Amino acid sequence: MSLWQALLLGTVQGLTEFLPVSSSGHLVLFQRLLGLESNVLTFDILVHLATLAAVLAVYRKDVVEILKHPLGRLTWLLVLGTIPAVAFGLGLKDIIEYLFRSGKSLGFEFLFTGAILWFADSLKTRDKGVRETKAGDALLIGSAQALAILPAVSRSGFTIAGALWRGLDRKFAAKFSFLLSIPAILGAAVLDAPNAVRMVRETGTLGVPTVPLIAGFIAAAVFGWLAVQWMIRIITTGRLRPFAIYVSVLGILILIEQIFSGHLFGKLF
């Protein structure tokens, strides 16, 4: 992986982790386009940790408050919201890894994301805050996040859609979605770590040169921080339909490529 490729992928990861367009789907897509289909696991883990650092920076006061009051209401809501993703990720680990390797489901998943974003954009604003949010709300939002384990299903898009559907205030919906990403991103990195360690032992390298690794991390952190700030404003004052249109068009283009060429993701039929 060259320096410019690392910067490009880091930027893509940072922007798409928190914008509702699926970071994993875009990473798979761009890695295929750049011909980087192997030995990039260490890089993937590192740029995900960079976006984790970004959301921690934006919500540092809330994170400190959670650490000070680990038995508080928000903490328990986040724990409940994390359970579905853990169960889904562990139970379907082999299937998820196959979908990431093959990329065959990307087109359908981008279209699925587009439909959910369009639906979320039509929901009326309500006013549930942390005190009004119930255990069932947290579990449903967590279940939406669990679906985002699929490569091109947007985690932020689905959790925000779930939160708005359950009547959460838009500002709190954004906060809950991004705070819920912390254990999700960290958990994914922990699950991938043994495979990365095994790869390093077998090859004797990190798979990617040190300078591109560092550059990718910095790019993902910086653009992740910008994306969180942007997304907070979009959720509270803007619309999600432009993102719905974008991922839908992207999904259609990927399906067309699979039907007529199959060079990137294999034949659809």
NORNORTA-V160019 format. One record per residue. N is the residue number from 1. RES is the residue in one small letter. PSI is psi in whole degrees, 0 to 359 (none if undefined). Layout:
n | res | psi
N | RES | PSI
N | RES | PSI
This chain:
n | res | psi
1 | m | 128
2 | s | 172
3 | l | 315
4 | w | 326
5 | q | 319
6 | a | 319
7 | l | 319
8 | l | 311
9 | l | 323
10 | g | 319
11 | t | 316
12 | v | 313
13 | q | 315
14 | g | 315
15 | l | 315
16 | t | 348
17 | e | 325
18 | f | 337
19 | l | 148
20 | p | 58
21 | v | 2
22 | s | 105
23 | s | 319
24 | s | 317
25 | g | 318
26 | h | 324
27 | l | 315
28 | v | 315
29 | l | 309
30 | f | 325
31 | q | 323
32 | r | 316
33 | l | 326
34 | l | 357
35 | g | 26
36 | l | 83
37 | e | 1
38 | s | 161
39 | n | 31
40 | v | 11
41 | l | 317
42 | t | 318
43 | f | 315
44 | d | 315
45 | i | 316
46 | l | 318
47 | v | 332
48 | h | 320
49 | l | 329
50 | a | 318
51 | t | 330
52 | l | 316
53 | a | 324
54 | a | 313
55 | v | 329
56 | l | 322
57 | a | 317
58 | v | 318
59 | y | 33
60 | r | 322
61 | k | 319
62 | d | 321
63 | v | 317
64 | v | 319
65 | e | 321
66 | i | 318
67 | l | 326
68 | k | 328
69 | h | 72
70 | p | 347
71 | l | 14
72 | g | 168
73 | r | 316
74 | l | 321
75 | t | 313
76 | w | 325
77 | l | 320
78 | l | 321
79 | v | 313
80 | l | 321
81 | g | 340
82 | t | 334
83 | i | 312
84 | p | 320
85 | a | 322
86 | v | 312
87 | a | 316
88 | f | 316
89 | g | 318
90 | l | 322
91 | g | 329
92 | l | 29
93 | k | 314
94 | d | 319
95 | i | 317
96 | i | 317
97 | e | 321
98 | y | 317
99 | l | 323
100 | f | 318
101 | r | 316
102 | s | 323
103 | g | 7
104 | k | 337
105 | s | 1
106 | l | 313
107 | g | 311
108 | f | 322
109 | e | 322
110 | f | 320
111 | l | 321
112 | f | 315
113 | t | 316
114 | g | 318
115 | a | 318
116 | i | 320
117 | l | 320
118 | w | 318
119 | f | 314
120 | a | 325
121 | d | 337
122 | s | 353
123 | l | 142
124 | k | 146
125 | t | 133
126 | r | 187
127 | d | 26
128 | k | 129
129 | g | 195
130 | v | 325
131 | r | 328
132 | e | 343
133 | t | 128
134 | k | 171
135 | a | 319
136 | g | 325
137 | d | 313
138 | a | 320
139 | l | 322
140 | l | 317
141 | i | 321
142 | g | 324
143 | s | 324
144 | a | 320
145 | q | 325
146 | a | 322
147 | l | 334
148 | a | 2
149 | i | 335
150 | l | 144
151 | p | 313
152 | a | 22
153 | v | 126
154 | s | 122
155 | r | 309
156 | s | 320
157 | g | 315
158 | f | 319
159 | t | 321
160 | i | 319
161 | a | 315
162 | g | 319
163 | a | 318
164 | l | 323
165 | w | 323
166 | r | 4
167 | g | 15
168 | l | 142
169 | d | 142
170 | r | 319
171 | k | 318
172 | f | 328
173 | a | 317
174 | a | 313
175 | k | 313
176 | f | 319
177 | s | 313
178 | f | 324
179 | l | 325
180 | l | 337
181 | s | 337
182 | i | 304
183 | p | 330
184 | a | 312
185 | i | 316
186 | l | 318
187 | g | 319
188 | a | 320
189 | a | 320
190 | v | 319
191 | l | 325
192 | d | 342
193 | a | 315
194 | p | 321
195 | n | 323
196 | a | 318
197 | v | 318
198 | r | 319
199 | m | 318
200 | v | 319
201 | r | 320
202 | e | 323
203 | t | 340
204 | g | 8
205 | t | 169
206 | l | 356
207 | g | 332
208 | v | 136
209 | p | 154
210 | t | 314
211 | v | 311
212 | p | 324
213 | l | 311
214 | i | 317
215 | a | 317
216 | g | 320
217 | f | 312
218 | i | 315
219 | a | 316
220 | a | 320
221 | a | 313
222 | v | 310
223 | f | 335
224 | g | 316
225 | w | 316
226 | l | 320
227 | a | 321
228 | v | 312
229 | q | 317
230 | w | 316
231 | m | 326
232 | i | 316
233 | r | 321
234 | i | 316
235 | i | 319
236 | t | 331
237 | t | 345
238 | g | 200
239 | r | 156
240 | l | 351
241 | r | 324
242 | p | 323
243 | f | 323
244 | a | 316
245 | i | 316
246 | y | 308
247 | v | 331
248 | s | 315
249 | v | 318
250 | l | 317
251 | g | 318
252 | i | 317
253 | l | 320
254 | i | 318
255 | l | 321
256 | i | 317
257 | e | 320
258 | q | 321
259 | i | 317
260 | f | 339
261 | s | 302
262 | g | 15
263 | h | 321
264 | l | 317
265 | f | 6
266 | g | 158
267 | k | 140
268 | l | 322
269 | f | none
